[in-house]
Amino acid sequence: MKAKRLLSLLLTAALMLSMVTPVMAASAETELPRASQTRLEETNEVVSIRLQASGKLVYGSPFELSVVTRPADAQYIGVVLGIKGEAKGYVTLVLSDKLRTLLKMIPLPRKMSKTPDQVEEFNVYAYVKQLIDGNDVSVLLGVADEVVKVMDTLKFYIPTLKDMSMGLKLSLELIRRYLPEGAFSRIYLDEQPVDSGRYVAGAVALESGDLNTAGVAMFKIKPKTEGVRLYWAEDLPAGMTLAEAEAHNVGALLESDGVVVDNAKVTCTYKKKGLFSSKSTEFPTQPGIYTQTATVSGNYSCEKITRTIVIN
């Protein structure tokens, strides 16, 4: 009976371990500075981690962020955090190929899937991704802390858990240090960052030596500027009453490569002609001459546009 309980505990810990491993994914950067190197006494081999990107780091352009290790088969845990701009609050966790393959080799009943009628085989990796994608990071942090405690206990029986436990601790520390306080957060597994903004990325090598090699770097995805323009939704008459103005679409539209962007972050401000007038985002309700300005922010960037509105 005790043997069965121990086996059950170990299997549970293994499943939890596999669920947390993905939870620390790294994807990261363009020819960023070399992260770090540590010489391991047991193998007398230098292990290095480098974060790099292929392609242009511009919103909407094809690019891929990846973790590069030397030797190439070194296992790692990594994390990419969005800290500014549209990226703020974004977290993606990436697994090394061997860890990802291992999780995919463990089948699970299809009834555990959100789409149980799927043809593809359902496995631990798919289940973990289903649990993680789009959820709040705080949920992950709570679960991961518990898993680290379990691994710290079991590492005396399974020595290889020591490296995994250390890697998780360092990854959780990175999340807590750089995740913007109060930001709406969402976490994903093995997804590439897309939105414009600043990111911090880190990866930890899981080796048998006493020291873990870690790499941290920062990078930025720029807003799209090519093929982007603002224009007024409607032309307005030279002068109009407030009622006539309300019958018109006085906003501005953002176009990218000839297609209007839905839910674009376009802001219009109004300033009445005069020395002591101030800007407002509310459409004017009093007679006068106003300057309307439209600007765009977020994943797109282009020149602002202005026009004069006369309300009789």
C-alpha positions in Angstrom: 0.0 0.0 0.0 2.8 2.4 0.9 4.5 1.6 -2.4 1.4 2.5 -4.3 1.1 5.7 -2.4 4.7 6.6 -3.1 4.3 5.8 -6.8 1.1 7.9 -6.9 2.9 10.8 -5.3 5.9 10.6 -7.7 3.5 10.4 -10.7 1.6 13.4 -9.4 4.8 15.3 -8.9 6.0 14.4 -12.4 2.8 15.6 -13.9 3.0 18.9 -11.8 6.6 19.2 -12.9 5.7 18.8 -16.5 2.9 21.4 -16.1 5.3 24.0 -14.6 8.1 23.4 -17.0 6.0 24.9 -19.9 5.1 27.5 -17.5 8.4 29.1 -18.0 8.9 29.8 -21.7 11.4 31.9 -23.4 11.4 33.4 -26.7 13.6 36.4 -27.2 15.6 38.8 -29.2 17.7 40.3 -32.0 21.4 39.9 -31.7 21.2 40.8 -28.1 24.4 40.8 -26.0 25.7 37.4 -25.0 23.7 36.4 -21.9 26.3 34.6 -19.8 28.6 31.6 -19.5 29.4 29.2 -16.7 32.0 26.5 -16.7 30.6 23.3 -15.2 33.0 21.3 -13.2 31.5 17.9 -14.0 31.8 18.2 -17.8 34.4 20.9 -18.0 32.2 22.4 -20.8 31.0 26.0 -21.2 27.3 26.4 -21.4 26.0 29.6 -22.9 22.5 31.0 -23.5 21.7 33.6 -26.2 18.4 35.3 -27.0 18.0 36.3 -30.6 15.5 37.2 -33.3 15.2 36.5 -37.0 13.3 39.1 -39.0 12.3 42.7 -38.3 11.0 43.5 -34.8 8.1 45.5 -36.1 4.4 44.9 -35.4 2.8 42.9 -38.3 6.2 41.8 -39.8 7.3 38.2 -39.7 9.9 37.5 -37.1 10.7 34.8 -34.6 12.3 35.1 -31.2 14.2 32.1 -30.0 16.6 30.8 -27.3 19.9 29.5 -28.6 22.1 27.4 -26.3 25.6 25.9 -26.6 25.7 23.0 -26.6 22.6 22.9 -28.7 20.9 20.2 -26.7 21.1 22.0 -23.4 17.8 22.1 -21.6 16.4 25.4 -20.4 13.4 27.2 -18.9 12.7 30.7 -20.0 10.2 33.5 -19.9 9.4 36.6 -21.9 7.6 39.6 -20.2 6.0 42.6 -21.8 6.7 45.6 -19.6 5.7 48.7 -21.7 3.4 49.7 -24.5 0.8 47.3 -25.9 3.0 44.4 -24.6 2.5 45.4 -21.0 1.3 42.4 -18.9 2.1 39.8 -21.6 3.9 36.7 -20.6 4.9 33.7 -22.8 6.6 30.6 -21.6 8.8 28.5 -23.9 10.1 25.0 -23.6 13.3 23.4 -25.0 12.5 20.8 -27.7 13.2 17.8 -25.5 10.9 19.0 -22.7 8.2 19.8 -25.2 8.5 16.4 -26.9 8.4 14.6 -23.5 5.1 16.2 -22.6 3.6 15.4 -26.0 4.5 11.7 -25.5 2.2 11.4 -22.5 -1.4 10.8 -23.8 -4.5 11.9 -22.0 -8.2 11.0 -22.5 -9.8 13.2 -25.2 -12.7 14.0 -22.8 -10.2 16.3 -20.9 -9.9 18.4 -24.0 -12.1 21.5 -24.6 -12.9 19.9 -28.0 -13.3 16.2 -27.1 -14.4 15.4 -30.7 -11.0 16.4 -32.1 -9.2 13.8 -34.3 -5.7 14.7 -33.0 -4.3 12.8 -30.0 -4.7 14.7 -26.8 -1.7 14.8 -24.5 -0.2 16.5 -21.4 1.4 19.3 -23.5 -2.0 20.1 -25.1 -3.7 19.9 -21.7 -1.2 22.3 -20.1 -1.4 24.7 -23.0 -5.2 24.6 -22.7 -5.0 25.5 -19.0 -2.4 28.3 -19.4 -3.2 30.2 -22.6 -5.0 33.5 -21.9 -5.1 33.1 -18.1 -3.9 35.6 -15.5 -0.3 35.3 -14.5 -1.1 35.4 -10.8 -2.8 31.9 -11.1 0.5 30.5 -12.5 2.6 32.1 -9.8 0.5 30.5 -7.1 0.6 27.0 -8.7 4.3 27.2 -9.5 5.2 28.1 -6.0 3.5 24.9 -4.7 5.2 22.8 -7.4 8.6 24.2 -6.4 7.9 23.1 -2.8 7.0 19.6 -4.0 10.2 19.4 -6.1 12.4 20.6 -3.2 11.0 17.7 -1.1 11.4 15.1 -3.8 14.8 16.1 -5.1 16.4 14.0 -2.3 14.8 11.0 -4.0 15.1 12.2 -7.6 18.4 14.3 -7.9 17.6 15.6 -11.3 14.7 17.7 -9.9 17.3 19.9 -8.2 18.2 21.7 -11.4 14.5 22.0 -12.4 13.6 23.4 -9.0 16.4 26.0 -9.2 15.4 27.0 -12.8 11.8 27.5 -11.7 12.7 29.7 -8.8 14.9 31.9 -11.0 12.1 32.2 -13.6 9.5 33.0 -11.0 11.8 35.7 -9.6 12.1 37.2 -13.1 8.3 37.4 -13.5 7.8 39.0 -10.1 10.6 41.5 -10.6 9.6 42.8 -14.1 5.8 42.2 -14.4 4.2 45.7 -14.2 2.3 46.1 -10.9 -1.5 46.3 -11.5 -1.2 45.5 -15.2 -3.8 43.2 -16.8 -1.7 40.1 -17.4 -2.2 37.2 -19.7 0.1 34.2 -20.1 0.7 31.7 -22.9 2.7 28.7 -23.7 5.1 28.5 -26.6 3.6 31.6 -28.3 5.5 34.4 -30.0 5.1 37.9 -28.7 3.3 40.1 -31.3 2.3 43.5 -29.8 4.5 46.5 -29.9 6.3 47.6 -26.8 9.3 46.7 -24.6 10.0 43.2 -23.4 12.4 41.6 -21.0 13.4 38.0 -21.6 15.3 35.5 -19.5 16.3 31.8 -19.8 17.9 29.4 -17.4 19.9 26.4 -18.4 19.2 23.2 -16.5 22.5 21.4 -16.0 23.9 18.8 -13.6 26.5 21.2 -12.2 26.2 23.3 -9.1 25.7 26.5 -11.1 22.9 27.3 -13.6 23.7 29.4 -16.6 21.2 32.3 -17.0 20.7 34.9 -19.7 18.6 38.1 -19.5 18.1 40.6 -22.3 15.7 43.4 -23.3 14.2 44.1 -26.7 11.5 46.2 -28.4 8.9 45.5 -31.0 8.3 48.8 -32.9 4.9 50.0 -34.0 4.1 49.6 -37.7 4.7 52.8 -39.8 4.9 51.7 -43.4 1.6 51.7 -45.3 -0.1 53.4 -42.3 -2.2 56.5 -42.6 -5.0 58.5 -40.8 -7.9 60.2 -42.5 -11.2 61.8 -41.6 -14.2 59.5 -41.7 -16.3 62.4 -43.3 -15.6 65.8 -44.8 -17.4 68.5 -42.8 -19.1 71.7 -44.2 -17.4 75.0 -43.6 -19.9 75.8 -40.8 -22.6 73.9 -39.0 -24.9 73.9 -36.0 -24.4 71.5 -33.1 -27.3 69.4 -34.3 -25.8 69.2 -37.8 -22.4 68.3 -36.4 -23.9 65.4 -34.3 -25.4 64.0 -37.5 -21.9 63.6 -39.0 -19.1 61.1 -38.2 -16.5 63.5 -36.9 -14.0 60.7 -36.1 -10.9 59.5 -37.9 -10.0 56.2 -39.4 -6.7 54.3 -39.4 -5.7 52.4 -42.6 -2.9 49.9 -42.9 -1.9 48.6 -46.3 -5.2 49.9 -47.7 -7.4 48.2 -45.1 -9.2 50.0 -42.3 -8.0 48.7 -38.9 -10.8 47.8 -36.6 -10.5 48.9 -32.9 -7.5 51.1 -33.8 -6.3 53.4 -30.9 -7.2 56.7 -32.5 -7.7 59.7 -30.2 -9.3 63.0 -31.2 -8.8 66.2 -29.3 -10.5 69.6 -29.6 -9.1 73.0 -28.8 -11.2 76.2 -29.1 -9.6 79.2 -30.8 -8.4 81.7 -28.1 -5.6 82.4 -25.6 -7.0 80.5 -22.6 -8.6 77.5 -24.1 -7.5 74.0 -23.3 -7.7 70.7 -25.1 -10.5 68.2 -24.6 -11.3 64.8 -25.9 -15.1 65.6 -25.8 -16.7 67.0 -28.9 -17.5 70.8 -28.4 -21.0 71.8 -27.4 -20.6 75.6 -27.6 -20.4 77.8 -30.6 -16.9 78.7 -31.8 -14.0 77.8 -34.0 -12.1 74.6 -33.0 -9.0 72.8 -34.1 -9.6 69.0 -34.2 -6.5 66.8 -34.0 -6.4 63.0 -34.5 -3.5 60.9 -33.3 -2.8 57.1 -33.3 -1.1 55.0 -30.7 -0.6 51.3 -29.9 0.6 49.0 -32.6 0.6 51.6 -35.3 2.3 55.0 -35.8 1.9 57.8 -38.4 1.6 61.6 -38.7 -1.3 63.2 -36.8 -3.9 65.1 -38.8 -5.7 68.3 -38.0 -8.7 70.3 -39.3 -10.9 73.3 -38.3 -14.4 72.8 -37.1 -16.8 75.8 -37.0 -20.0 75.5 -34.9 -22.4 78.4 -35.4 
